[in-house]
Amino acid sequence: MKRCLKLIAVGASAGGLDALIEFFHGVPADVQTAFLVIQHLSPDHESIMGELIAPHVKLPIEEAEDGKRLSGGKIYFCPPAVIPHVDGMVLRLEPRAKDQSPVLPINILFSSLARTPGSDVPEALSSGDMETVEQIKLLQNELRITRENLETANTYIAEQAQLEKRFEFALKTAKLSWWDWDIETSEIKVQSAGHCLLGEGCLSVERDRGGWMEAVHPDDRERVEGSLNACLSGETEEWNCDHRFLTSEGRWLWVNNQGVVSRRSPDGEPLVMIGTTRDIDDYKRVLLGATNQRDMLEAAGDIAQLGYWDYDPETGELVCSTRTRKILGVEEGADPVLEDAIQLFLPPDDERLSKAFGKAVSEGIPYDLELRCLNANGKHCMTRASGRPHVDSSGKVTRVVGIFQDVTDVLTTEHEMSAFFEVSPDFQATVTYQGRFKSFNSSWTRELGYSSEELLAMHLSEIVAPVEREGFKAILSEVVAGETVSNYETRIDKKCDQCSTCDASPAWLSWSMSSDQELEFVVVSARCVTAQKQGQQALEEARIRAEEASRAKTDFLAVMSHELRTPLNPILGYTDMLLEEIADEEQCEILKTISQSGDQMITIIDELLDYSKLDAGNTKVELVDFSLEDLISEKVRLMSGMLKDRACTLNYSIDWGVLDEKACPVMRGDDGMVSQILRNLVANAIKFTEEGQIDIDASIIEASKGKCIVEFQVKDTGIGIAAEDIDKLFVPFSQVDTGMTRQFGGTGLGLAICQRLTGLMEGAISVESQLGEGSTFKVRLPFDYRLSENEGTQSSPSSKAPSHTSAGQSALKGHVLVVEDNQSNAYYIEKLIEVRGVQSTVACDGESALEKIAEEDFQLILLDLHMPGIGGIETLKRLRQFESQQNKAHAPVIILTADASEDAKQQSIEYGADGLLTKPIRPPAVYEILSKYL
Ligand code: ADP
């Protein structure tokens, strides 16, 4: 049987192709042999050898496929990645293992021959024309001989492939594409290794120049066009432009395009341009970020008025921020050379900076200096320069960076503040939260005598006197906690032996403190208040002394008044008694003069006492209910007697205004004060009115909701007062005309007392007068009132009291105990009582009085207040005790006293007295009492 299969192994090169064409050229069309062609191809490549030889052979060409039965008269081309062998004309294609790549065709041929069974041993051919196995063996030998050469070639090819891969990888990692642009046809071809940096599918889009330009970012387009045209026109040799490009994924990618015109027409027209496109997106964004950061740094520096700089010791390059350049007065964009920059500092500061900078560079020592600078623009300024060296792991300084600041204003302010701090006469300091001094002005050392070192070692509280130290510490803790303390006064401890300006007397500071919660320190400002304190103390002492003096004066006046009244008592009493008994006119006149003089003396004593009490502020308004009508009518009744021998009348009227008289209005106020005012005014009116009339008019000028204002007018038709004298009227101790004083008598205190009393009752006093025409004194006083219609008629005790005359005429019964140490007084009172036919017993002190009371019941006891022994008040107390113990009836007790003060009255009532008679005791008053109780 004719051998029917030939294996042919060829290389993929042109030699292999030629050998194959030549081989098949001699093969007849009716040949029964099947031909299997094995080529040397990389597994990735496809063979086009079949297509290439097809025009030159007469036999049909087919693709060799696994399991295909081979037919004679056909050419089969093996695919690259298999090793073929034939089993009974059936083709088996075995995949080539990866490690067999690349594999020479001859190797594959031998593999195939080895695997094909013996009966089917094919004839084999290589690129040459060898038909027999012997020839193959020869070839085998030959091949074996050339194997090394082939392997070398193989290695070379492998290296080429490696190179290709490397190139591909390099392009990929360099993010590079290359392109060529046929300017004539407007066709732009982009070549890219493996992938296109402009995005998947970018290369499949066909575009001309306009198409490409549309994908350029609108903001960059003008710049791209401009630089491209410059290159095309020959203006620039190379086109090099960064711009953003719209990728097929739709994002803007920063690219760098570089290109050159590779071919021009003879007349210089560009025909072809070639170039590369590089992905610079990351770099560009970092660059832009860095620019932004730098801008931000510049802006921040500008706001903080802080310049910065960066020095590279390796290159000697100094990079300055805009503000640094501005402070140095050097031009924008021109970084100064280090040596020139140092020259801008005034000696010796240039030297200081130079040294510090040198140490920073050589030894890595940082610095922070204040330096005077005369900048390049001739401007003097104070600067702060600090430098921080950067040291690498080997200890070498790689950079020095620093800040630079114009601190002229800051320093000026600081100096001003510090000068202010220093010249302040107050004690200024800052203190740590632990109470230690941080800074202080010279007041502390100058005024307190401590040295600076001592102060720095002291706790602030040690300045304070020991007794107040704990309290001060507590205050300081509050300040540390955020409280602000003002004017906290303490005594302080000075170190006087060291102190020139202060003496050893106690000193006070007034502390004001607050804390800075962020920086954690206390601001202390203390003021010396020693002088004020001493002044206050002196004032306080003076006040106490004045009060004591005033008390002494009041006491003295009380005693004097008592002493003066006591002898007047029998003088006036007996005079009154004699006046009733003696009929001789001349003697009566003498007695009247004695009586009037005595009355004047009593008035003077009363006024002095009243004024001194008012002056000492001891007089208080006491509110009681009273009847206005009773008060005025009583006054008229009592004072009418003073008009006895004058052609003058004393009248009164009340205008109730809006108040209904029938509703019996009851006033609430100090009736004693009102009475005293009216007494003074009426007494003056009587004194200065020889003839005519005196009217007391009261009118309710306002009344509403229980409050009313009453105006009292005391009018007379007397001598009047000159206009120029009116201002003097209310001045204490002043009288209009001293000549008149002699004529009319008086102390000049009456109106002053009226004014004071009116003031105490929140009222007002005024006067209208004309010389020779008479005077009108007006007193306006506010009162509370109520209508007592349903309470029965109000009347004062005085209204019920019997008149002098009637009392004098009535016959009385009873036994009166007179307790009086002064014998003359006791005798006089006894006489008065006897005149009324009443029995009396005298006790000369409290003890004997109590004895007598124990023995006998008395219907009335007249008890002197000031007595030796247990005194009037104690006697009264014991009497009331005795009565309650013995279940005895309450015996009426009337206190006799020369002390006309309210206190005496108050005290007597408090201890159980029923009334009070002020000495000198006049017969009418005694008769009144007797009538009341007997
Ligand atoms: P005195 O105790 O001297 O009367 P007053 O203070 O009561 O003191 O009065 C002061 C002076 O005012 C009197 O001395 C008198 O000159 C004048 N004066 C007071 N009241 C009248 C009056 N009704 N008519 C004229 N002069 C008066």
Boltz pocket constraint, residues with backbone or C-beta under 6 A from the ligand:
constraints:
  - pocket:
      binder: B
      contacts: [[A, 680], [A, 681], [A, 684], [A, 685], [A, 688], [A, 716], [A, 718], [A, 719], [A, 720], [A, 721], [A, 729], [A, 731], [A, 734], [A, 735], [A, 736], [A, 737], [A, 740], [A, 741], [A, 745], [A, 746], [A, 747], [A, 748], [A, 749], [A, 750], [A, 751], [A, 752], [A, 774], [A, 775]]
      max_distance: 6.0
